[in-house]
């Protein structure tokens, strides 16, 4: 199944995409995809190197260190789309 592009209206509410010029915003909008991440799956791990930016649009996120949860539940969002 092909990746679902993020709705441009939702993308326009995010920083820094909302401050991009029209051409750069249009280019980003053609690449910004929605990823539904099931509970319990890692979004990234310590030491990962990635050039992507991830926005939490709906749901909850926990950061964990080597000994367990670091800072408890740090991310929470509610919206129409999930990344």
N, C-alpha and C positions, 0 to 999 in steps of 0.2 A: 504494500500500500504506500503510495507516495506521501511525503511529508506534507502536513497542512501548514500553509503560510499563516503567520500571525496577522490578525485583522489590523489594517492600517490605523483605524481609530484608536485601538488599544496601544499600538506602537507609538502613536503620537503623544500618549500620556507619560511615556517613560523618559528618564534622563540618562544619557544625553541625546537619544534620538529626536526628542522634540525640538532641540536647538539646531539640528542639521539643516543645511540649505536644501532646497527642493530636489536637486539632482542626487545628492548624497542620501537623502531620506528615501528617495525612490529606489536607489540601488540596494539599500539596507532592507527595504520592504520586500524586495524580491528574494531575499536570503533568510529573513527571520522566520523561523519555524516553531510550531508548538510541539512540545514533547510532553506527553502524559507520563509521569513517573510514578509507578506504583509504590505504595507504602513499604518501607523497609529497604528500598533500593538506594544505593549511594548515587548522589549526583556527581560528586567528585571525592577524591581521597587525598590525604596529606601527601604532598610532593608532586601531585599531578601538574603537568605543564600543558596549558591549553590556551588558545587565543580567542576562545569564545567568551561571550558575556551571557550570564544566565540570570533571568529575572523570575522571581517567584510571584506568580499572579494569583494563584489560588492554592490553599492548603497550608501545610506547616512544614518547617524545616528544623532539624536539630544539627548542631555542630558537635562532633565528638572528637576527643583527643585520645591518646594512647591508654588512658585510664577510664574512659567512659564519656559521659556527656559533659561537654565544656560549655558552661553558661546556660544549660537547660534549653528550653525551646526558644530559639532566637528569631525564627522567621514565621510569620503568619500573614496570609493574604486571602482576600476574597474577591473574586471577579468572575468574568465569563470564560476566560481562557486560562490554561495552565501551561507553564513552560518548565 
